[in-house]
């Protein structure tokens, strides 16, 4: 998970916010670039739902 989050940060899709407190608190937030992917993800998710039966037969 840490490596994947690091890649998302590196590619400018999310920001990591570290709070100076104990216990350590970290939050992640989408950047504008990351937010621009929301419609693409929604369409892809809908495609998966629309083809669920066919996909389950393959997997």
C-alpha positions in Angstrom: 0.0 0.0 0.0 2.8 2.4 0.9 4.5 1.8 -2.5 1.2 2.4 -4.4 0.5 5.6 -2.4 4.1 6.8 -3.2 3.5 6.2 -6.9 0.2 8.2 -6.8 2.1 11.1 -5.0 4.9 10.9 -7.5 2.5 11.1 -10.4 0.7 14.1 -8.9 -2.6 12.3 -8.3 -2.7 12.7 -4.5 -1.1 14.8 -1.8 0.1 13.4 1.6 -0.6 15.6 4.6 1.3 14.7 7.8 0.1 16.2 11.0 2.7 17.0 13.7 1.0 15.2 16.6 1.2 12.0 18.6 0.1 9.5 17.6 1.2 10.3 14.1 -1.6 11.2 11.8 -1.5 11.1 8.0 -4.2 12.0 5.5 -4.2 11.7 1.7 -6.2 14.0 -0.6 -6.8 14.1 -4.3 -5.1 16.8 -6.3 -6.9 18.5 -9.2 -5.3 16.0 -11.5 -6.6 13.1 -9.4 -10.1 14.6 -9.3 -10.1 14.8 -13.0 -9.9 11.0 -13.1 -13.2 10.6 -11.2 -15.4 10.6 -14.3 -13.1 8.0 -16.0 -13.2 5.8 -12.9 -17.0 6.1 -12.8 -17.4 5.1 -16.4 -15.0 2.1 -15.9 -16.9 1.0 -12.8 -20.2 1.2 -14.7 -18.7 -0.9 -17.6 -17.7 -3.5 -15.0 -21.2 -3.6 -13.6 -22.7 -3.8 -17.0 -20.5 -6.8 -17.9 -20.3 -8.5 -14.6 -21.8 -11.8 -15.7 -19.5 -12.1 -18.7 -16.5 -11.2 -16.6 -17.3 -13.6 -13.8 -17.4 -16.5 -16.4 -13.9 -15.7 -17.5 -12.4 -15.3 -14.0 
